[in-house]
Amino acid sequence: MSHPKKHLRTLQGIVEAPVEQVTPLVLDVPPVEGVTVDADPAARTVAVQGGWWYRSETTVTPVPKAA
């Protein structure tokens, strides 16, 4: 039986640092047994999947400074 994926929550925040400085820190996920990590530096995205119930996708996006 297949269950549709349910989007549970979206979190968002601003880090006041250059995207080039933040991206390597976000994509540097240490290996953990039973967890799959898929990092895409070109897209500045990392996906972390653990078991059948957990998946996290994080993307670093530049935001223009407010005037």
N, C-alpha and C positions, 0 to 999 in steps of 0.2 A: 504494500500500500504506500502510495506517495503522498506526502503532505506538501502543500504549497509553502514556500518560504515566507515567513512573516517578519517584516521589518519592525523591530521592537523600539528602537531608540536612535536618535541622532544627537550627537554632542558636537559642539563647535566652540572654538576659542581663538583668540588672537595672541600670537607670540611676537613681541616687538623685537625681532631680529631678522637679518637677511634670510631669505628662503634657502640660499646656498649653504648657510650655516646650520639651519634647522633640519633640513632634509636628511643628511647623513645620520643625525642623531635619532630621528624617528624611524628610519629604515633599519637601524642596527638592533634587531630583535635577537636575543640569545636563543640558542637551540634548547628546546624543552621536549622531553620524551612524550610522545603521543600528540604533539602539536605540529601542524604543518604551517610553515611560513613561506609566503610568496611575495618577494619584494621586486618592485619594478622602478628602478631609479629614474628612468626616462619619464615615467608618468608621475614620479614622486608619490608613489602609493605602496602600501604594504598591507597584505591580507594575512590574518592569523586565524587558523581553523583548528579547533580542538574537539574531537569526538563528533557526535551527530548533532549537537545542540548549540555549539558556540562558533560564531564567526564574527570577526572584527575587520573592518576595512578602514584604513587611515590614509588620508591624502593631505599633502602639504600644498597649499595654494597661496600664492602671493596676493596680498591685499594692499591697495593703494592707501597711503596715509591720509587721514582726514585733514582738511585744511584748518 
